[in-house]
Amino acid sequence: MLVGCGRRDAAKTKAGGADVATRVVRVVTATEKETERTLFANGILAARDQAALSVKVAGRLENIPVDVGSVVKRGETIGQIQKRDYELKVQQAKAAVSAARARLGLPLEGSDDKIEVKDSSVVKEARAQLDEQAKNRARIAKLHDQGILSESELETAEAAYQVALNKYEDALQETNNRKAMLAQRRAELNIAEQELTDTVIRAPFDGVVQERKASPGEYLMEGAPLATVVRIDPIRLRLEVPERQAIAVRPGQRVRFTVDGDTNSYLGQVDRVSPKISGGTPAALRGT
């Protein structure tokens, strides 16, 4: 038997006279991995909040320190109505409150309007007269029983007592009326002070003045527009998603968008999805 030796091809083996290619196999453990599903949509950028400010009280516009594009902070003055007329109304209302307090026997100045009905001056006076007539009636009744005074004198004393009693009851009612009047005057004072406060129009939130609708010197009626303020941080992206794809949109999902004329890419997330589907197809989607 002759045995021949030679180089064997490492990539091939003999099996039944045929060449078989050798393959390297690697085994790994299967794992789950999330993959992005991209949905393309067009939309518009809008302010998160927009407020059209108007005046609450009528008057001449004295000052408006902002203009289009002005950056404002919450509480900052947007406009000022001339306040002299409203200051006079406050003074008038304070005088009315002082008068109402005096009728109840309270000090002219003060914020505590509480008083017991029996402690008012008019009730005290009526009570004193009632007590006097009650004592007089008792004395005359005793003398009548002793035969010293006549029946007519007893009847006169009884009538005087009834008059004093009616006056006392009237005094109680009058005191309650005066208390109600004081409460009304106090409410009128609060309204006058609120109107004075409302002569200043302030920004409701941090933002930018988008539009100015009045100028100093104009007389503005109650509810007249003054300016429009918008909040642009954060900004809101409104998209329209085809109905067949809207079911895949959920709040919290990431949004990547670009703006015409800008090469940068911006990131946000879905804030809310509108459940309303308008006539044709798209469902509204809002991203922030």
Summary of the structure (lengths in Angstrom):
residues: 288
radius of gyration: 44.9
end to end distance: 86.9
largest distance: 177.6
contacts: 722
relative contact order: 0.19
helix: 34%
strand: 29%
